[in-house]
Each structure stands twice: as C-alpha cells, then as structure tokens.
Amino acid sequence: MRVFVAGQVAHGDFEFAELALGIDVDLFRGPLESETDGERAAREDAARDVLADLRAEAEAGDEIAGWDALYADALTRTVPFLRSVGGLRSGTGEAA
C-alpha cells in the first residue's frame, strides 16, 4: 500500500512527517552522517531562521505554524542514535 501526501509518495515515517508537516527533519535534528563545523553552523542558522518564522506566524494566529514550531523545536533537542555514539561513522564502527 502506498501513502500519498500532497500528491507525493511517502516512503517511511519520517518522509510522511516531512511531507505532511512541511518540516525537514534533518534541518532541525541534523543528518545521520557526520557534518563539518561549517555545515553544522549553516544548518543551525537556517533552522533558527525557519523556527523564528514559524513562531512569528503562530503569534499572528496560524495554529498549524504553532504546532510545526513545537515539533521543529523538539527536533533541535534530539540527537540521532548513530551520531550520539561519538566520533564513529554511521553504521561502520570506524572512527570518523
């Protein structure tokens, strides 16, 4: 069975959430593989800007933006399990 959101096929739970909520999980949570300090800083800056926009929309009365802001903010406080191992490349067990 296929799951469609806005005319697109969702492959898995995360993709369904991204399509349904319009939230890029990797933007707020971070990618599963390692990223450079510069990449992380750019991603976090972009995530802060998007979160600020969502909060502003929520304050202007957009309830959906408010829920999206809560979800995005919660994602910023999570660390993917594979990345939290600390210094290991995702799925290899080798030092990064």
N, CA, C and O of each residue as an XYZ file, in Angstrom:
384
protein
N       0.843     -1.169      0.000
C       0.000      0.000      0.000
C       0.894      1.240      0.000
O       1.891      1.298      0.721
N       0.539      2.201     -0.791
C       1.297      3.457     -0.852
C       0.583      4.530     -0.048
O      -0.645      4.558      0.034
N       1.375      5.407      0.540
C       0.833      6.536      1.287
C       1.183      7.798      0.517
O       2.354      8.066      0.247
N       0.167      8.572      0.163
C       0.370      9.805     -0.588
C       0.069     11.003      0.301
O      -0.917     11.017      1.038
N       0.928     12.000      0.218
C       0.720     13.272      0.893
C       0.952     14.351     -0.135
O       2.038     14.451     -0.705
N      -0.052     15.152     -0.374
C       0.033     16.249     -1.345
C       0.519     15.749     -2.707
O       1.316     16.410     -3.372
N       0.035     14.586     -3.109
C       0.379     14.056     -4.419
C       1.733     13.392     -4.520
O       2.141     12.987     -5.609
N       2.449     13.268     -3.393
C       3.762     12.626     -3.400
C       3.709     11.356     -2.555
O       2.993     11.296     -1.555
N       4.466     10.352     -2.961
C       4.519      9.101     -2.213
C       5.482      9.266     -1.044
O       6.623      9.695     -1.217
N       5.007      8.919      0.146
C       5.849      8.967      1.345
C       6.450      7.591      1.574
O       5.728      6.602      1.697
N       7.768      7.533      1.630
C       8.492      6.283      1.866
C       8.986      6.261      3.300
O      10.127      6.637      3.564
N       8.163      5.835      4.212
C       8.564      5.738      5.614
C       7.956      6.833      6.471
O       7.378      7.800      5.976
N       8.111      6.643      7.782
C       7.512      7.554      8.762
C       8.067      8.970      8.686
O       7.313      9.943      8.730
N       9.401      9.083      8.572
C       9.998     10.416      8.552
C       9.589     11.186      7.307
O       9.281     12.376      7.381
N       9.586     10.519      6.174
C       9.181     11.205      4.946
C       7.714     11.606      5.006
O       7.339     12.666      4.505
N       6.876     10.761      5.620
C       5.472     11.119      5.791
C       5.354     12.384      6.632
O       4.621     13.307      6.278
N       6.082     12.422      7.748
C       6.038     13.599      8.621
C       6.549     14.839      7.897
O       5.968     15.916      8.028
N       7.627     14.695      7.137
C       8.166     15.833      6.394
C       7.156     16.359      5.390
O       6.962     17.569      5.276
N       6.511     15.454      4.658
C       5.543     15.890      3.656
C       4.283     16.457      4.304
O       3.754     17.473      3.854
N       3.806     15.808      5.350
C       2.563     16.244      5.986
C       2.730     17.555      6.738
O       1.852     18.417      6.688
N       3.849     17.710      7.434
C       4.062     18.898      8.259
C       4.859     19.988      7.555
O       4.847     21.146      7.973
N       5.547     19.612      6.489
C       6.380     20.593      5.817
C       7.646     20.903      6.593
O       8.225     21.976      6.428
N       8.085     19.979      7.439
C       9.272     20.167      8.270
C      10.364     19.229      7.790
O      10.150     18.020      7.705
N      11.531     19.772      7.474
C      12.681     18.968      7.082
C      13.366     18.476      8.360
O      14.037     19.247      9.047
N      13.196     17.212      8.669
C      13.714     16.645      9.914
C      15.219     16.852     10.024
O      15.703     17.252     11.083
N      15.966     16.592      8.966
C      17.428     16.738      9.016
C      17.863     18.172      9.281
O      18.919     18.394      9.874
N      17.067     19.149      8.852
C      17.417     20.549      9.092
C      17.449     20.836     10.589
O      18.349     21.528     11.066
N      16.489     20.319     11.325
C      16.394     20.620     12.750
C      17.125     19.608     13.625
O      17.712     19.986     14.639
N      17.101     18.337     13.255
C      17.735     17.285     14.045
C      19.204     17.139     13.681
O      20.032     16.827     14.537
N      19.524     17.359     12.436
C      20.870     17.120     11.940
C      20.906     15.818     11.177
O      20.094     14.928     11.430
N      21.830     15.693     10.250
C      21.913     14.475      9.443
C      22.451     13.306     10.266
O      23.083     13.501     11.304
N      22.193     12.103      9.792
C      22.701     10.916     10.477
C      24.204     10.774     10.301
O      24.884     10.288     11.205
N      24.739     11.188      9.155
C      26.182     11.120      8.937
C      26.834     12.387      9.486
O      26.157     13.364      9.807
N      28.137     12.350      9.585
C      28.844     13.490     10.157
C      28.772     14.698      9.230
O      28.583     14.567      8.021
N      28.926     15.859      9.823
C      28.964     17.107      9.062
C      30.096     17.961      9.610
O      30.480     17.835     10.773
N      30.620     18.827      8.761
C      31.708     19.696      9.201
C      31.150     20.783     10.113
O      29.938     20.993     10.176
N      32.039     21.466     10.812
C      31.597     22.558     11.684
C      30.895     23.637     10.881
O      29.898     24.200     11.335
N      31.408     23.932      9.687
C      30.788     24.944      8.831
C      29.406     24.526      8.361
O      28.477     25.334      8.344
N      29.273     23.260      7.979
C      27.964     22.748      7.557
C      26.972     22.794      8.718
O      25.816     23.178      8.539
N      27.425     22.403      9.897
C      26.554     22.427     11.071
C      26.117     23.853     11.392
O      24.942     24.095     11.671
N      27.047     24.789     11.353
C      26.710     26.182     11.651
C      25.697     26.732     10.652
O      24.749     27.416     11.039
N      25.894     26.435      9.369
C      24.952     26.906      8.341
C      23.580     26.270      8.531
O      22.560     26.949      8.406
N      23.545     24.960      8.837
C      22.271     24.271      9.046
C      21.548     24.839     10.262
O      20.341     25.077     10.218
N      22.290     25.056     11.350
C      21.667     25.592     12.556
C      21.174     27.016     12.362
O      20.128     27.376     12.903
N      21.898     27.843     11.603
C      21.432     29.200     11.285
C      20.127     29.148     10.499
O      19.183     29.879     10.797
N      20.082     28.273      9.486
C      18.865     28.140      8.684
C      17.705     27.639      9.540
O      16.578     28.117      9.405
N      17.981     26.675     10.423
C      16.932     26.140     11.293
C      16.399     27.217     12.232
O      15.193     27.294     12.471
N      17.298     28.054     12.769
C      16.853     29.155     13.638
C      15.955     30.129     12.881
O      14.949     30.598     13.414
N      16.325     30.432     11.634
C      15.515     31.352     10.825
C      14.130     30.772     10.553
O      13.124     31.469     10.684
N      14.080     29.501     10.175
C      12.792     28.858      9.894
C      11.950     28.795     11.159
O      10.749     29.059     11.115
N      12.565     28.447     12.285
C      11.840     28.368     13.545
C      11.309     29.745     13.955
O      10.186     29.850     14.448
N      12.097     30.784     13.759
C      11.641     32.142     14.070
C      10.443     32.523     13.198
O       9.492     33.134     13.685
N      10.485     32.164     11.913
C       9.352     32.430     11.019
C       8.104     31.684     11.468
O       7.008     32.246     11.474
N       8.268     30.415     11.846
C       7.115     29.636     12.314
C       6.516     30.242     13.574
O       5.295     30.314     13.713
N       7.370     30.675     14.486
C       6.877     31.289     15.727
C       6.151     32.601     15.441
O       5.131     32.898     16.063
N       6.675     33.383     14.503
C       6.018     34.646     14.138
C       4.648     34.372     13.520
O       3.675     35.059     13.830
N       4.576     33.369     12.648
C       3.294     33.005     12.047
C       2.313     32.528     13.113
O       1.121     32.825     13.043
N       2.817     31.789     14.098
C       1.963     31.297     15.178
C       1.416     32.459     16.006
O       0.240     32.475     16.367
N       2.275     33.421     16.301
C       1.838     34.584     17.071
C       0.817     35.420     16.305
O       0.000     36.120     16.905
N       0.870     35.342     14.967
C      -0.087     36.068     14.129
C      -1.404     35.305     13.989
O      -2.331     35.773     13.327
N      -1.483     34.120     14.619
C      -2.747     33.396     14.621
C      -2.775     32.104     13.836
O      -3.824     31.463     13.772
N      -1.673     31.691     13.235
C      -1.633     30.450     12.462
C      -1.353     29.281     13.406
O      -0.212     29.057     13.810
N      -2.403     28.542     13.751
C      -2.276     27.448     14.708
C      -1.386     26.324     14.181
O      -0.623     25.726     14.939
N      -1.483     26.039     12.895
C      -0.658     24.977     12.302
C       0.826     25.338     12.412
O       1.651     24.486     12.742
N       1.161     26.587     12.139
C       2.553     27.027     12.273
C       3.023     26.878     13.716
O       4.186     26.558     13.962
N       2.129     27.107     14.661
C       2.468     26.933     16.069
C       2.824     25.492     16.400
O       3.799     25.228     17.104
N       2.019     24.558     15.884
C       2.317     23.138     16.108
C       3.602     22.739     15.390
O       4.401     21.968     15.921
N       3.798     23.261     14.187
C       5.031     22.975     13.451
C       6.247     23.511     14.209
O       7.295     22.866     14.246
N       6.102     24.691     14.811
C       7.207     25.270     15.586
C       7.541     24.398     16.786
O       8.715     24.205     17.103
N       6.525     23.870     17.457
C       6.765     22.988     18.596
C       7.497     21.719     18.161
O       8.426     21.273     18.834
N       7.075     21.139     17.033
C       7.711     19.925     16.523
C       9.160     20.208     16.122
O      10.064     19.449     16.472
N       9.378     21.297     15.389
C      10.726     21.653     14.947
C      11.626     21.934     16.149
O      12.784     21.515     16.174
N      11.097     22.640     17.137
C      11.885     22.934     18.337
C      12.258     21.657     19.070
O      13.380     21.538     19.562
N      11.340     20.695     19.153
C      11.633     19.416     19.795
C      12.722     18.664     19.026
O      13.577     18.019     19.633
N      12.693     18.746     17.704
C      13.714     18.078     16.900
C      15.109     18.632     17.171
O      16.092     17.894     17.099
N      15.204     19.922     17.483
C      16.513     20.516     17.747
C      17.133     19.973     19.026
O      18.336     20.116     19.246
N      16.313     19.350     19.870
C      16.803     18.807     21.132
C      17.090     17.314     21.050
O      17.395     16.693     22.068
N      16.999     16.732     19.879
C      17.270     15.312     19.716
C      18.616     15.109     19.043
O      19.109     15.988     18.337
N      19.197     13.958     19.266
C      20.451     13.587     18.620
C      20.248     12.187     18.055
O      19.919     11.265     18.802
N      20.437     12.014     16.764
C      20.294     10.668     16.208
C      21.212      9.687     16.924
O      22.361     10.013     17.222
N      20.712      8.496     17.199
C      21.460      7.491     17.952
C      22.829      7.227     17.345
O      23.824      7.168     18.068
N      22.894      7.068     16.036
C      24.171      6.752     15.405
C      25.173      7.886     15.559
O      26.372      7.635     15.674
N      24.701      9.130     15.563
C      25.600     10.256     15.720
C      26.022     10.415     17.181
O      27.107     10.923     17.463
N      25.169      9.984     18.103
C      25.465     10.174     19.521
C      26.533      9.222     20.031
O      27.036      9.405     21.139
N      26.892      8.207     19.248
C      27.925      7.265     19.652
C      29.241      8.007     19.877
O      30.076      7.580     20.674
N      29.412      9.101     19.182
C      30.569      9.966     19.417
C      31.794      9.596     18.642
O      32.576      8.746     19.067
N      31.970     10.224     17.509
C      33.171     10.039     16.725
C      33.164      8.831     15.823
O      34.162      8.580     15.148
N      32.091      8.074     15.777
C      32.056      6.920     14.889
C      31.256      7.257     13.656
O      30.242      7.952     13.727
N      31.717      6.761     12.522
C      30.969      6.956     11.291
C      29.729      6.090     11.320
O      29.770      4.943     11.764
N      28.658      6.627     10.859
C      27.353      5.966     10.908
C      27.406      4.560     10.319
O      27.724      4.380      9.143
N      27.090      3.565     11.151
C      26.944      2.202     10.700
C      28.233      1.440     10.450
O      28.176      0.261     10.101
N      29.405      2.068     10.616
C      30.660      1.376     10.292
C      31.432      0.936     11.530
O      32.184     -0.037     11.480
N      31.251      1.645     12.637
C      32.033      1.352     13.823
C      33.453      1.879     13.734
O      34.263      1.645     14.631
N      33.763      2.601     12.638
C      35.091      3.168     12.440
C      35.114      4.608     12.900
O      34.096      5.300     12.859
N      36.272      5.056     13.336
C      36.424      6.451     13.756
C      36.230      7.361     12.559
O      36.660      7.056     11.447
N      35.575      8.480     12.807
C      35.303      9.447     11.739
C      36.533     10.237     11.389
O      36.484     11.097     10.509
